[in-house]
Amino acid sequence: SAPRAAEIGGCLWANRCRIEYKQAARAGDVLQVKTWITDLDEGGFTRCYTITRKGDAEILVHAITSWGWITLENRETRPLPPELFAALEQSR
């Protein structure tokens, strides 16, 4: 959580994001968002996303974001806090 991150003295930051828009959604479309973590190590992780239209299962968006940890004081990169690393590892 954001309050816990502040207690630790840092925050997650997106250092790279690539978004591929494949198709447009239309008014009334029901969308499904899926997300999963890859490439987890002490330096950060990559989260992938897809957005599909439920009616025909067409992929509308595919995105990949690289996340890291920085200090709040001076914005220096640091290893992921152990409790965050453990939570991300468990969610994979």
C-alpha positions as CSV (number, residue, x, y, z in Angstrom):
1,S,0.0,0.0,0.0
2,A,1.1,3.6,-0.5
3,P,1.1,4.3,3.3
4,R,3.4,1.3,3.9
5,A,5.7,2.3,1.1
6,A,6.0,5.8,2.7
7,E,6.8,4.1,6.0
8,I,9.6,2.2,4.2
9,G,10.7,5.5,2.6
10,G,10.3,4.6,-1.0
11,C,7.8,4.0,-3.8
12,L,7.4,2.0,-7.0
13,W,8.1,3.9,-10.2
14,A,7.4,2.9,-13.8
15,N,10.7,3.3,-15.6
16,R,9.5,2.0,-19.0
17,C,6.1,1.4,-20.5
18,R,5.2,0.1,-24.0
19,I,1.6,0.1,-25.1
20,E,0.4,-1.5,-28.3
21,Y,-3.1,-0.4,-29.3
22,K,-4.5,-3.1,-31.6
23,Q,-8.2,-2.2,-31.9
24,A,-10.6,0.3,-30.4
25,A,-13.2,-0.6,-27.9
26,R,-16.8,0.5,-28.7
27,A,-19.5,1.9,-26.5
28,G,-21.2,-0.9,-24.7
29,D,-18.2,-3.3,-25.0
30,V,-17.5,-5.4,-22.0
31,L,-13.7,-5.5,-21.5
32,Q,-11.5,-7.9,-19.6
33,V,-8.1,-6.9,-18.2
34,K,-5.5,-9.5,-17.4
35,T,-2.2,-8.8,-15.7
36,W,0.8,-10.9,-14.7
37,I,4.3,-10.4,-13.4
38,T,7.4,-11.6,-15.2
39,D,11.1,-11.0,-14.8
40,L,11.0,-10.5,-11.0
41,D,14.4,-9.8,-9.3
42,E,15.7,-7.6,-6.5
43,G,16.1,-4.7,-9.0
44,G,12.4,-4.7,-10.0
45,F,9.9,-6.5,-12.1
46,T,8.0,-6.4,-15.4
47,R,4.2,-6.5,-15.4
48,C,2.3,-7.4,-18.6
49,Y,-1.3,-6.5,-19.4
50,T,-3.8,-7.4,-22.0
51,I,-7.3,-5.9,-22.5
52,T,-9.7,-8.0,-24.5
53,R,-13.3,-7.6,-25.6
54,K,-15.3,-10.3,-23.9
55,G,-17.8,-10.6,-26.8
56,D,-15.3,-11.9,-29.3
57,A,-12.1,-12.3,-27.3
58,E,-10.2,-9.9,-29.5
59,I,-7.1,-8.3,-28.0
60,L,-7.5,-4.6,-27.9
61,V,-4.3,-3.6,-26.0
62,H,-1.1,-5.3,-25.0
63,A,1.2,-3.5,-22.6
64,I,4.4,-4.1,-20.7
65,T,5.7,-1.9,-17.9
66,S,9.0,-2.2,-16.1
67,W,8.8,-1.2,-12.4
68,G,11.6,-0.3,-9.9
69,W,11.9,1.0,-6.4
70,I,13.2,4.5,-5.5
71,T,13.7,6.4,-2.3
72,L,11.3,9.2,-1.5
73,E,14.1,11.4,-0.2
74,N,16.3,11.7,-3.3
75,R,14.7,9.4,-5.9
76,E,17.7,7.0,-6.0
77,T,17.0,3.5,-7.2
78,R,17.2,0.7,-4.5
79,P,16.4,-3.0,-4.4
80,L,12.8,-3.9,-3.8
81,P,12.0,-4.1,-0.1
82,P,12.0,-7.8,1.1
83,E,8.3,-7.8,2.0
84,L,7.3,-6.4,-1.4
85,F,9.6,-8.9,-3.2
86,A,8.0,-11.7,-1.2
87,A,4.4,-10.5,-2.0
88,L,5.2,-10.2,-5.8
89,E,6.9,-13.6,-5.8
90,Q,3.8,-15.2,-4.1
91,S,1.5,-13.5,-6.7
92,R,3.2,-15.1,-9.7
